[in-house]
Amino acid sequence: MSPPGRAGVASVTDDLRAFLATATGRDELLRIPPGTALFGTEVGLDSLTGTLLLREIQRRFGVDVAGEDLNLDSLATLGTLAAFVAQRAHP
Amino acid sequence: MTREGPVKCVVWDIDNTLLTGVYLESGDQPPGADPALAAVLAELGERGILHALASKNPPEAAEHTARVTGWRFAAAECGWGSKSGALARIAATLGIAVDALAFVDDDPYERAEVGLALPGVLVLSPEDAAEAAGWPEFSPPVVTPEARRRGEMYAERQRRQAAERSFGGTREEFLESAGTRVGIAAATAADVPRLAELAARTRQFNSAGAGMTQDWFRGLLAAPDRDVVTVRLQDAFGDDGMVGGCVIARGAGTWTVPLLMMSCRAMGRGVIDALLAWLIRHAARAGARRLLIPCVANSRNVPLRLALAAAGFRVPGPAGQAPAAYQRDLEPPLPALPGRVSAPGEPGGDPA
């Protein structure tokens, strides 16, 4: 178990991978490394999958990514997003 | 009263509301439609307002109601849960805000339950509803062909979504297999009513907020250094007509986009990405070095901000300016444009 108020980066990363694989129907996303760009061709996050992802993060971890990060720079890679969420999570 | 803006969808009860009796208590002879409310359905439908059903009945009651009223409902929730839950699911299915719903029920208990749980919903008795066609909440300022066809388009959307769920490949492959066509073109005077309607109705994909009138668009069409652009969308499931648009202000080194908008109906169909990619290519071809899109950043237009981030736009400097100045340098490599997109200056499009 993670300490209260914080989630482990590794477990958040796994959760995000699982969600991306389900939302896109592409199982290979279960194995992407943390350095993978989310907006790049490999994941191809767009406004629809991105909105679903941010909604799921808010539901599961209580983190409003879009509210706290105007530029959405946290969405650069899988790893930056997991770190951003893990630091603020209160599941 | 927290609601504001026009009603986009009316959610109707069935028993003793749209029907003149109770469906399950009528044996082999289910009740017919209430003629006054059937006329309201048609009148509001003509204005582009959607209709949906929320009923504590089996699904056959919804089919019967559709038959006797002659109306194709955009969504139907039949079950024994709360009506407020049914309304929330209908809003999610249709991709519209709960606050854009009205709810009509003869049962004061149901009206109270919805009014308490969802204070943004306009709650009406059948008697109120019979007169509601005259109210401003049900009177959109302009009614375009796209608005009149909105009910059919939601039915097409449900068929498209069902096909996509059963499709094996990626979304990109689905868009291709569905024969998706995105048409970007210079606006003409005939496009102005729909442009103003989109400017008034779009929230999730709108960079500028409200206030763009038909006169504002007409003025821009006449301005020498401004371009007004429309985006149309169709595929094998149906023709959505004009789903988006933008305004371009051509400057010496920097092009600015004072308005970028798209109907949320077109979400997930590659439209906003195509429009942004074309804007980048178009501005770069004309010699601009930077593209600037001022965008009011709020919780409702997160989808647009995601699209901007995905297309490489960033807000430099400290946060807190309003609107935020999203910008992108126009250095190569420029984004590709899928073959399903036709646009000025691109193969298969009009000349720039």
Boltz contact constraints between the chains, C-beta under 6 A:
constraints:
  - contact:
      token1: [A, 39]
      token2: [B, 310]
      max_distance: 6.0
  - contact:
      token1: [A, 46]
      token2: [B, 310]
      max_distance: 6.0
  - contact:
      token1: [A, 47]
      token2: [B, 272]
      max_distance: 6.0
  - contact:
      token1: [A, 47]
      token2: [B, 303]
      max_distance: 6.0
  - contact:
      token1: [A, 47]
      token2: [B, 306]
      max_distance: 6.0
  - contact:
      token1: [A, 47]
      token2: [B, 307]
      max_distance: 6.0
  - contact:
      token1: [A, 48]
      token2: [B, 267]
      max_distance: 6.0
  - contact:
      token1: [A, 48]
      token2: [B, 268]
      max_distance: 6.0
  - contact:
      token1: [A, 50]
      token2: [B, 306]
      max_distance: 6.0
  - contact:
      token1: [A, 51]
      token2: [B, 303]
      max_distance: 6.0
  - contact:
      token1: [A, 66]
      token2: [B, 302]
      max_distance: 6.0
  - contact:
      token1: [A, 70]
      token2: [B, 297]
      max_distance: 6.0
  - contact:
      token1: [A, 70]
      token2: [B, 315]
      max_distance: 6.0
  - contact:
      token1: [A, 70]
      token2: [B, 319]
      max_distance: 6.0
  - contact:
      token1: [A, 71]
      token2: [B, 314]
      max_distance: 6.0
  - contact:
      token1: [A, 71]
      token2: [B, 315]
      max_distance: 6.0
  - contact:
      token1: [A, 72]
      token2: [B, 309]
      max_distance: 6.0
